[in-house]
Structure formats: structure tokens, C-alpha cells
Amino acid sequence: MECNSFGYYFNENLKALGLPTFNEAYSSAKNITEIVAGIGSYIW
């Protein structure tokens, strides 16, 4: 995966803005994605 430099750049921007870091946002998004995927697989 070639997102390391992007992730680092993204992290630094979020820190500068005082927002959650990419890792924090990613873990939240992953949880949401898993929930949505679970609902989606249930529906489909």
C-alpha cells in the first residue's frame, strides 16, 4: 500500500488543525465500515 506518505501528510495537517489524527479517524471509520458492511451483507 502506497498510502504511508499520504497518511503522514494527512496526520500532520490534522494535528495542525487540532483534529483527530488519521489513525484515530481510521479506527472510527473502520468500525463504521464494519457495521455498514454487516448491515449490507444482512440486506443483500
Contact map, one row per residue, 1 for C-alpha under 8 A:
11110000000000000000000000000000000000000000
11111100000000000000000000000000000000000000
11111110000000000000000000000000000000000000
11111111000000000000000000000000000000000000
01111111100000000000000000000000000000000000
01111111110000000000000000000000000000000000
00111111111000000000010000000000000000000000
00011111111100000000000000000000000000000000
00001111111110000000000000000000000000000000
00000111111111000000010000000000000000000000
00000011111111100000111000000000000000000000
00000001111111110000100000000000000000000000
00000000111111111000000000000000000000000000
00000000011111111111110000000000000000000000
00000000001111111111100000000000000000000000
00000000000111111110000000000000000000000000
00000000000011111110000000000000000000000000
00000000000001111111000000000000000000000000
00000000000001111111100000000000000000000000
00000000000001100111110110000000000000000000
00000000001101100011111110000000000000000000
00000010011001000001111111000000000000000000
00000000001000000000111111100000000000000000
00000000000000000001111111110000000000000000
00000000000000000001111111111000000000000000
00000000000000000000011111111100000000000000
00000000000000000000001111111110000000000000
00000000000000000000000111111111000000000000
00000000000000000000000011111111100000000000
00000000000000000000000001111111110000000000
00000000000000000000000000111111111000000000
00000000000000000000000000011111111100000000
00000000000000000000000000001111111110000000
00000000000000000000000000000111111111000000
00000000000000000000000000000011111111100000
00000000000000000000000000000001111111110000
00000000000000000000000000000000111111111000
00000000000000000000000000000000011111111100
00000000000000000000000000000000001111111110
00000000000000000000000000000000000111111111
00000000000000000000000000000000000011111111
00000000000000000000000000000000000001111111
00000000000000000000000000000000000000111111
00000000000000000000000000000000000000011111
